Amino acid sequence: MKSLSLETELKGNTYPGRGIVIGKSMDGNYAVTAYFIMGRSENSRNRIFVEDGEGIRTQAFDPSKLSDPSLIIYAPVRVLGNKTIVTNGDQTDTIYDLMDRQQTFEQALRTREFEPDEPNYTPRISGIMHLENGGYNYAMSILKSNHGNPAACNRYTFAYENPVNGEGHFIHTYQGDGDPLPSFEGEPKLVGIKGDIDSFTRNIWNSLNEDNKVSLFVRYIEIGSGKYETRIVNKNH
């Protein structure tokens, strides 16, 4: 698989929807993740990321304009011991709760499906990063309708052991803008992970469509110690 430029991928898609990037820094010292949200409706755009313990959650920027919280208010990032969970919905809590009861990432997601937002049936995308004894691996998942047919759920899990320095994978909800929105297809895209946390954050934020971008979370976790740095960028502030 050819490595793609994350910035080029984002600039070439006005509406990738929500996206997860997971990989390893160029110097090999950090496990890297990014999660962004975008929105077309006033309800979707009326959001910010806020820190919540070791993770983050979404909240309404202007509570008076919040019309339907069901699919837009959730915790995208939670930390369970040496595992960091990143998803585009409340399946973060499902993964956290069931893995806390010794189930696997894949087993936890078998209890969930794509989002019930007819006619889009937005895919649920999820990632998990596991750091242990100086080692690091990660996995990504997508749960999607069967080509727009909600009677069937297609489940895909991709696991990456011993990631290569400067490489990551990018998965997002939509192939592009449309009505209904076309679901992401294929396996996560191989992308380069470049720069320190501030330049990586800046490059992603500046590459997202100006009208549709809402919020961005980036975290660099030191593989040896587990210590992390976080950046949050909100269009509403």
C-alpha positions in Angstrom: 0.0 0.0 0.0 1.3 3.4 -1.0 1.8 5.9 1.8 -0.5 8.9 1.4 -0.2 12.5 2.6 -2.7 13.1 5.3 -2.9 16.7 4.4 -3.6 16.0 0.7 -6.3 13.4 1.7 -8.1 16.0 3.9 -7.8 18.9 1.4 -9.2 16.7 -1.3 -12.4 15.8 0.6 -14.8 18.6 1.7 -16.6 16.3 4.0 -14.8 13.2 5.4 -17.1 13.5 8.4 -15.4 12.2 11.5 -11.9 10.8 11.3 -9.4 8.8 13.4 -5.7 8.7 12.8 -3.4 6.4 14.8 0.3 5.8 14.3 3.8 6.4 15.5 6.0 9.5 15.5 8.9 9.7 13.1 11.4 9.5 16.0 9.7 6.3 17.3 9.2 7.8 20.7 5.4 8.5 20.6 2.2 6.7 19.9 0.1 9.3 18.0 -3.6 9.7 17.6 -5.9 12.4 16.2 -9.7 12.6 16.1 -11.7 15.3 14.3 -15.4 16.0 13.8 -17.1 18.0 11.1 -20.7 19.2 10.6 -23.1 20.3 8.0 -26.1 21.2 10.2 -26.3 23.8 12.9 -26.8 21.1 15.5 -23.6 19.3 14.4 -21.5 22.5 14.2 -22.7 23.6 17.6 -20.0 21.6 19.4 -16.7 21.7 21.2 -14.3 19.2 22.7 -13.5 19.5 26.4 -11.2 17.5 28.5 -12.8 14.9 30.8 -10.4 13.1 33.1 -7.8 11.4 30.9 -10.1 11.6 27.9 -12.4 14.1 26.2 -16.1 14.6 25.6 -18.2 16.7 23.2 -20.5 19.3 24.5 -22.8 22.0 23.0 -21.1 25.3 22.5 -24.4 27.1 22.8 -26.8 24.8 24.8 -29.8 26.9 23.7 -29.2 25.7 20.1 -28.9 22.0 21.0 -31.8 20.2 19.2 -30.9 16.5 19.3 -28.0 15.3 21.5 -28.3 11.6 20.8 -25.6 11.1 18.2 -23.5 14.2 18.8 -22.8 14.3 22.5 -20.5 11.5 23.6 -17.0 10.8 24.9 -14.7 10.2 21.9 -11.6 9.4 24.0 -11.3 7.3 27.2 -8.3 5.7 28.8 -8.5 2.2 30.4 -5.2 1.5 32.1 -2.5 1.2 29.3 -5.2 1.4 26.6 -6.5 4.5 24.8 -9.8 4.2 23.1 -10.8 6.6 20.3 -14.2 6.5 18.6 -16.8 8.5 16.8 -19.7 7.8 19.2 -20.9 6.3 22.4 -19.3 3.0 21.5 -16.3 4.4 23.4 -18.2 3.6 26.6 -19.1 0.1 25.3 -15.5 -0.7 24.5 -14.4 0.7 27.9 -17.0 -1.2 29.9 -16.6 -4.6 28.2 -12.8 -4.5 28.0 -12.9 -3.7 31.7 -14.7 -7.0 32.0 -11.9 -8.8 30.1 -13.6 -8.8 26.7 -11.6 -7.9 23.6 -12.0 -4.8 21.4 -13.7 -6.9 18.7 -16.0 -8.7 21.1 -17.1 -5.3 22.6 -17.9 -4.0 19.1 -20.0 -7.1 18.2 -22.7 -5.6 20.5 -22.9 -2.5 18.4 -23.9 -1.5 14.8 -23.6 1.5 12.5 -25.6 4.7 13.6 -29.4 4.7 13.1 -29.3 8.0 11.2 -31.3 7.0 8.1 -30.5 7.4 5.2 -26.8 7.8 5.9 -26.4 4.9 8.4 -23.1 6.6 9.4 -20.4 4.0 10.1 -19.1 3.6 13.6 -15.3 3.9 13.5 -13.2 3.0 16.5 -9.5 2.7 17.4 -7.6 1.3 20.4 -3.9 1.9 21.3 -2.1 -0.5 23.6 1.2 0.4 25.2 2.9 -2.2 27.4 6.5 -2.8 28.5 7.9 -0.3 26.0 5.9 -1.9 23.1 3.0 -0.5 21.2 0.3 -1.8 18.9 -3.1 -0.6 17.8 -6.3 -1.7 16.1 -9.0 0.0 14.1 -12.6 -1.0 13.4 -15.5 0.0 11.1 -19.1 -1.1 11.5 -21.1 -0.2 8.4 -24.4 -0.9 6.7 -24.2 -3.3 3.7 -24.0 -0.7 0.9 -26.8 1.3 2.5 -28.9 -1.6 3.5 -29.6 -1.4 7.2 -30.7 -5.0 7.5 -27.1 -6.1 7.4 -24.0 -4.9 9.4 -20.6 -5.4 7.9 -17.8 -5.5 10.5 -14.1 -5.0 9.8 -11.2 -5.0 12.3 -7.6 -4.1 11.3 -4.8 -4.8 13.7 -1.3 -3.2 13.5 1.6 -4.8 15.5 4.9 -3.1 16.0 4.0 0.0 14.0 6.7 1.6 11.8 8.2 5.0 12.7 6.5 7.8 10.9 3.6 5.7 9.7 -0.1 5.7 10.7 -3.5 4.8 9.5 -6.5 7.0 8.8 -10.1 6.0 8.8 -13.1 8.3 8.4 -16.9 8.0 8.1 -17.7 9.3 4.6 -16.1 9.0 1.2 -17.1 12.6 0.6 -20.1 14.9 0.6 -23.4 13.7 -0.8 -27.0 12.9 0.0 -27.2 10.3 1.4 -23.6 10.5 2.5 -21.5 7.6 1.0 -19.8 5.5 3.7 -16.0 5.0 3.8 -14.8 2.1 1.8 -11.8 -0.2 2.0 -9.2 -0.5 4.7 -7.7 2.4 6.7 -5.4 4.5 4.6 -1.7 4.4 5.2 -0.5 7.9 5.9 2.7 9.6 7.1 2.9 10.9 10.7 5.1 14.0 10.6 6.4 16.6 13.0 5.9 17.2 16.7 2.5 17.5 18.3 2.0 21.2 17.5 3.0 20.9 13.8 0.9 17.7 13.4 -2.1 19.4 15.0 -1.7 22.5 12.9 -1.3 20.6 9.6 -4.5 18.6 10.2 -6.6 21.6 11.3 -5.4 23.7 8.4 -6.2 20.9 5.9 -9.8 20.4 7.0 -12.6 22.1 5.1 -13.0 25.6 6.6 -16.8 25.6 6.5 -17.3 22.1 7.8 -14.6 21.6 10.4 -15.7 21.7 14.1 -13.1 20.3 16.5 -9.8 18.4 16.6 -8.1 16.3 19.3 -4.5 15.2 19.1 -2.5 13.2 21.6 1.2 12.1 21.7 1.9 9.3 24.2 5.4 8.6 25.2 5.8 4.9 24.5 8.4 4.3 27.3 6.6 6.1 30.1 3.0 6.4 29.0 3.1 10.2 29.7 1.1 12.1 27.2 0.5 15.6 25.8 -2.8 16.7 24.3 -4.0 19.4 22.0 -7.6 20.4 21.4 -8.7 22.9 18.7 -12.3 24.1 18.6 -13.7 26.3 15.8 -16.2 27.7 18.4 -14.3 29.4 21.2 
